[in-house]
Amino acid sequence: MSYRLEVVQVPVSDVDRAKAFYTEQAGFRADHDTQVSDTTRVVQLTPPGSACSIVIGTGLSTMEPGSVQGLQLVVADMEAAHGDLVGRGVEVGPVQDLGPPGGSSFKHAWFSDPDGNVWVLQEIREEAPSETTSAPIISGVDFVSVPTEDYARAADFYGRVLDLPCIEVYDRVPGGEFQAGNLTLQVFDFTKIGRGFQASPYPIALQVDDIEAARTELESRGVVFTEAFDTGVCHNAFFEDPDGNALLLHQRYAPK
């Protein structure tokens, strides 16, 4: 059974303003805009080249607008991406190189949407495209960080319970990486790098082909689901990892 991260919810106060920002300034593709009911609207947007989308709208969750921090966009050329976004009117902060002195470059830059939801650009250089190839500036969402206070417990949950392959174990801090389809979940102990622990209330959507079958299997492994609803586009079932980080199973049944 595979679990693919397909959608991350981003809370906003003004859906039309946020949609305009993401499509006209950040360059995201508008996949669909569906008025499910009088109180529920679902707008799905996808960064150029990404298999993972975001959803904004109304009636989706109780998250406060502007409360999402650190969604990461990987780019092949930081200077080009930074200049493109600034040219479109996005207020992007200065480029910072977080790599060790004398080591590999590790460039990052931050920007926010109109509600204050924070995005991070990270540069991972690739081979330059040929003159006849036009490559997107933003190539995808590379990984999402998941905080834990007990890595051994978290590794058992993501590896055994969710059955996600562990593709790397860190040697400097308690942590590792688990592959969820096309996206990596970076699970590690934030306290070991001087940051306080705080479980994320913002659900990571794990894509499944059959949500009822997946839910039944996970319940047999001890997972407790807290809420489930149908948006008119997809089925959703919410649960948490052992640290209290929010997760959900996501099954799309409407065509994109």
BELQUIMO-V577551 format. One record per run of one state. SS is the DSSP state (A for helix, B for strand, O for the rest). FROM is the first residue (numbers start at 1). LEN is the number of residues. If there is no record, write none. Layout:
BEGIN
[[SS;FROM;LEN] [SS;FROM;LEN]]
END
This chain:
BEGIN
[[O;1;3] [B;4;6] [O;10;5] [A;15;11] [O;26;3] [B;29;7] [O;36;5] [B;41;6] [O;47;6] [B;53;6] [O;59;10] [B;69;7] [O;76;2] [A;78;10] [O;88;4] [B;92;1] [O;93;3] [B;96;2] [O;98;9] [B;107;6] [O;113;5] [B;118;6] [O;124;14] [B;138;3] [O;141;2] [B;143;5] [O;148;3] [A;151;11] [O;162;3] [B;165;5] [O;170;5] [B;175;6] [O;181;2] [B;183;6] [O;189;1] [A;190;4] [O;194;10] [B;204;4] [O;208;3] [A;211;10] [O;221;4] [B;225;6] [O;231;3] [B;234;7] [O;241;5] [B;246;7] [O;253;4]]
END
